[in-house]
Amino acid sequence: MRGRLGILEARRAEFDRRRQAAGGSLPRSDWWRFEYVSNPYLLGCPDDRLDLRFHDVMTNLTELGHNSLIGLPPIDEPNEFMRKFTHLLEEYGVRGGLPVWKEIPRQEVDYFADGGPIAALMFKDYVPPAGPILVKYGRREFLEPMLREGVIRISPAGYYGDASHSDAVRDDEVSRTFCIPTWRERLDGRTCTEIQGHRVEYREDDVVLPLVVPDYHLYSLCDQIYYRMPTDFEADAAVVIRDPIRFKQRMISAFLALHPDSETLEGPVIYYDPYLDYTKFKVPEMAKHFGYAYQREVRIVFRPRSRPTRPLEPVFVRIGSMEDYADLLWA
């Protein structure tokens, strides 16, 4: 690790020399490189965690377009994933090269296994509304009763941690993990630190801190039609909701009628970086690891006002027919 740090420090000096010679400016990609070598927060990150981070970044730098071709998503400011990718290039540059993609323990999704993305059939000839929408992907057998009768299952957040789910669905929704770099301390020979009066040993790793919250009920949707989502979610249908406000109001009212002791939260998910975003969110239930950012999730959360004394169970609500403000599409 000390040798790798020496290489990064030499690169920092070179970028700084070029920056000063150019009057304080650098091309954007070089600025991102300079940013990383000035603060190599991944220097002490274990190889397996670094490889998973690389996979998460690459997942968010590719998109399945409406032409059924894999390409780059629209690049908008502040280009956070290109920035993360550039930081990873610097770190992998002093570790001997990029990882072998197929050796990273992440589920691979084949969008063309059956001749093409299922979304191409599902959304063929469909013209989305011009205004805001919400989209629920799933199996037709469940989404049809949702559209016709307004029958909706709202699961506990803990349900999504089940190992049987696909990678796109599976997530630990009751904890948010932060990683605190320790490479400086380890180079000084230290192997532990004290956090809020507790001794924390890190040895050959960074400090990994989980923020755990009590279980809550969660309903997830997407903010638009995205062609990769049906395959990722193993879905053969989607409900496109043309009046998101009416839908959310009806769902919240129906749930609170059954569980009036719940607090409601709703809106776009905040995606955070465990190594960089220690203060990006204040409400853990509305935040997720940046690896899922490509899903552009909108969620409705029902949080018990008091800690549950028993495991939460799925709740079925009835909000009435949605046929006058939603469309059911299937392949």
Secondary structure, 3 states (H helix, E strand, C coil): CHHHHHHHHHHHHHHHHHHHHCCCCCCHHHHHHHHHHHCCCCCCCCHHHHHHHHHHHHHHCCEECCCCCEECCCCCCCCHHHHHHHHHHHHHHCCCCCCCHHHCCCCCCCCCCCCCCHHHHHCCCCCCCCCCCEEEEECHHHHHHHHHHCEEEEEEHHHHHCCCCCCCCCCCCCEEEEEECCHHHHHCCCCEEEECCEEEECCCCCEEEEEECCCCEEEEEECCCCCCHHHHCCCCEEEEECCHHHHHHHHHHHHHHHCCCEEEEEEECEEECCCCCCCCCCCHHHEEEHHHHHHCEEEEEEEECCCCCCCCCCEEEECCCCCCCEEEEEC
